[in-house]
């Protein structure tokens, strides 16, 4: 995993977003074991408490679950993953549309851009 964290937003939020993208893209497979907090914190060059906070929040949201003696796992509930994918996509689409409107582009111009660049 490549971590590109910066100081413009809380680090634990950026960690969650990074892992959410990995989950919806399939880089972290449903049911896959998640590396330990220390391993992830070391890889991301963050404090283990920060990583723990991110993972706990993801668990609270149902994206992961803990098994007492064997660690954390990505949810294998496809509906949770699909809902997360839809939520991320809708948020990105809304941000894109807002930016295009600020540029003064109409619907037809935006659709043309999307078709040309997709």
C-alpha positions in Angstrom: 0.0 0.0 0.0 1.3 3.4 -0.9 0.4 6.0 1.7 0.3 9.7 0.6 -0.8 11.5 3.8 -0.6 15.2 4.3 -1.4 17.7 7.0 -4.4 19.4 5.5 -7.0 17.0 7.1 -6.9 14.6 10.0 -4.6 11.7 9.4 -7.0 9.1 10.7 -9.6 10.3 8.2 -7.1 10.0 5.3 -6.1 6.5 6.5 -9.8 5.5 6.4 -10.3 6.9 3.0 -7.2 5.1 1.7 -8.4 1.8 3.1 -12.0 2.4 1.8 -10.6 2.8 -1.7 -8.6 -0.3 -1.3 -11.7 -2.2 -0.2 -14.0 -1.0 -3.0 -11.3 -1.5 -5.6 -10.7 -5.0 -4.5 -7.1 -4.3 -3.4 -8.3 -5.5 0.0 -10.5 -8.5 -0.7 -13.7 -9.2 1.2 -12.9 -11.4 4.2 -9.1 -10.7 3.9 -7.1 -10.4 7.0 -5.9 -6.9 7.8 -2.3 -6.5 8.9 -1.7 -5.6 12.5 -2.0 -2.0 13.8 1.8 -1.8 14.2 2.5 -3.1 10.7 0.0 -0.7 9.1 1.3 2.2 11.3 4.9 1.5 10.3 4.0 1.3 6.6 2.1 4.5 6.8 4.6 6.2 9.0 2.0 7.2 11.6 1.5 6.7 15.3 -0.1 3.3 16.1 -2.8 5.2 18.1 -3.7 7.1 14.9 -4.0 3.8 13.0 -6.0 2.2 15.8 -8.4 5.1 15.7 -8.9 4.7 12.0 -9.4 0.9 12.2 -11.8 1.2 15.1 -13.9 3.7 13.2 -14.0 1.4 10.2 -15.0 -1.4 12.4 -17.8 0.7 13.9 -19.0 1.4 10.3 -19.1 -2.3 9.5 -16.2 -2.3 7.0 -14.1 -4.6 9.2 -14.7 -7.0 12.1 -12.4 -8.3 14.8 -12.0 -11.9 15.7 -10.7 -12.2 19.3 -7.6 -14.2 18.7 -6.8 -13.8 15.1 -7.1 -10.0 14.3 -9.2 -7.9 12.0 -10.8 -8.8 8.7 -12.4 -6.9 5.9 -16.2 -7.4 5.8 -17.4 -10.1 3.5 -20.8 -8.4 3.2 -20.9 -7.4 -0.4 -23.9 -5.1 0.2 -21.8 -3.0 2.7 -19.0 -2.8 0.1 -21.4 -1.9 -2.7 -23.0 0.8 -0.5 -19.6 2.3 0.3 -18.6 2.2 -3.5 -21.9 4.1 -4.3 -21.3 6.6 -1.6 -17.8 7.4 -2.7 -18.8 7.6 -6.4 -21.8 9.9 -5.6 -19.6 12.2 -3.5 -17.0 12.4 -6.3 -19.6 13.0 -8.9 -21.2 15.8 -6.9 -17.8 17.4 -6.4 -17.0 17.1 -10.1 -20.4 18.6 -11.1 -20.0 21.5 -8.7 -16.6 22.3 -10.2 -17.9 22.1 -13.7 -20.7 24.5 -12.9 -18.2 26.9 -11.3 -16.4 26.8 -14.6 -19.6 27.8 -16.3 -20.0 24.5 -18.2 -23.5 23.2 -19.1 -24.7 19.6 -18.9 -24.0 18.9 -22.6 -20.5 20.3 -22.3 -19.8 18.2 -19.3 -21.2 15.0 -20.9 -19.0 15.7 -24.0 -15.9 16.0 -21.8 -16.7 12.8 -19.9 -17.3 10.9 -23.2 -14.0 12.2 -24.7 -12.0 11.4 -21.6 -13.5 8.1 -20.4 
